Amino acid sequence: MSESSLRVVWIYPDLLSTYGDQGNALVVERRAVQRRVPVTRVDVRSDQAIPTSGDIYLIGGGEDRPQRLAAERLRRDGGLSRAVANGAIVFSVCAGYQILGHEFINDLGRPEPGLGLLDVMTVRGEGERCVGDVLADIDPRLNLPPLTGFENHQGVTHLGPTARPLARLRVGKGNGTGDGTEGAFNDTVFGTYMHGPVMARNPQIADLLIKLALDVNALPPVDDQWYEALRTERISAAVQPA
């Protein structure tokens, strides 16, 4: 597949990279290299412009104040929205997921506008934080194995009519709405509350993003022994009785 190339953009590692979320960029890069796909990774700090020529954009989680700063700068910059309009793929985690929606509650307790790239809206939950391992069945249209990850958030994310749940919960709180949903996606934009980093636990998600970006139906197989050992361990941990 060396005739193809891939540009991966990691957004604001100085603001949004909790719980090892930068590992998602490493996994996407590694999975492309294993297929001999030339890949360039661009880490964009919050004082830099978002390039619009990327193929895959990744956003991680962050604390409340960095999340607000990131949302402000992404709105002002506009590069990510332009990239999505041009067909780019976006995968977001936790705070990044909330930023891609219409609105979330910021560190000042006020509604903060998001980018509107996903039809979701997040409010602050009134109960206990959603913390712990998650196991969920990914939307069958994506043809992926069960999702495993770790959640730690207070947000409750409601999906609008044009957003589909990324997964249906077996274990965990997910979007926190009580309806059994976790994350959301549309054709090119994905959001989840799963840390882990989620792509180390679910490398098939990285493969899906690569296929979408390259517009191919399949990728050559690679050695998944390490990933599967991690997946088996974490899935077993999630289903163990408390």
Secondary structure, 3 states (H helix, E strand, C coil): CCCCCEEEEEECCCCCCCCCCCHHHHHHHHHHHHCCCCEEEEEECCCCCCCCCCCEEEECCCCHHHHHHHHHHHHHHCHHHHHHHCCCEEEEECHHHHHHCCEEECCCCCEEECCCCCCEEEEECCCCCEEEEEEEEECHHHCCCCEEEEEEECEEEEECCCCECCEEEEECCCCCCCCCEECEECCCEEEECCECCHHHHCHHHHHHHHHHHHCCCCCCCCCCHHHHHHHHHHHHHHHCCC
